[in-house]
Amino acid sequence: MFPNGQSYHSLRNGRLAGRIEWNPMGDDVPLVVIDGTTYTWEEVGKMLMHYEGFQLKLEMVDSYDEIGWEDEGVGSFLDLGEEK
């Protein structure tokens, strides 16, 4: 939470992993599920704006495969504004 009480979501460790899901409100634009929470592409875009100018790597992984990173032990993919 920001000091004014507004909540925010940002990427933890510059990584995003999730699942693409059907959007009942718009057949042509899917939703993205990250850590069990559903986001629109607009919401994902707002998270990515913190990385404006960076390069992006998008990799599609079979739903039966486990997503792995080169340096394991990263934990959750989103920083939900929780104090550490």
N, C-alpha and C positions, 0 to 999 in steps of 0.2 A: 504494500500500500504506500502511496505517496503521502506526504504529510497532510495534504488536503483531504485524505480519505479515498481518493480515486485508486482503484486497483489497476494493475498492469500485468501483462504476460510478456516474457521475453525468452529467448533461447538460452539454455544453459550450455556452456562450453561451445557455443557456436554450432550446435548440432540440432537437427530436427528429424525425428523418426516417427512415423505414424502409419495410418491405414486409410486408404481412400474408400469412402462409403457413398452409397446412393443418397441423393438429396430429394426427399419427397416434395420439397417446395420448388424445385427447378431441375427437371430431368437432364438439362444440358450442362450443369455445373455441379460436380460432386462435392461432398463435404470431406474434411480431413479429421480423423480421430487421433489425438495425441494424448498419451497417458490417460486414456479413458474419457477425455473431454472432446466434444465435437466442436469444430471451428469451421467457419466459412472461409473461402479463399481470401476474402477481404480482410478477415481477422488475421490470417496467416501472413498476408502482405504487410499488415501493420507491424507484426513482429519482425519481419524481414527488413523493414525500413531502417532499423538500427544498423544494418550492414550495408547501407547504400554505398556503392562503389566497389564492394567486394565481389569476388567470383562466386558462383553457385554451382554445386555438383548435385544432381538429382539422379538417384539410382533406384530403379524399380526392383524389388526383391519378391520372389515367390512367397505367397502367404504361408507356406509350410516351412520356409527357412527362417532361421533366427537372425535378427539383425545384429551384427557385430561391428565393433570399432577396433582400430589398431591398438589403442590404449584402453583396454577394458577397465571396468570399475567406474564408469562415468555416472551411473545412477539415472535419475530422472532426466528427461529431455527438455523440460520446461522449468523456468524459474517463475514461480507463481507469486513472487514478491514476498516470500516468507523471510523472516529474519533468520540469520544464521548464527 
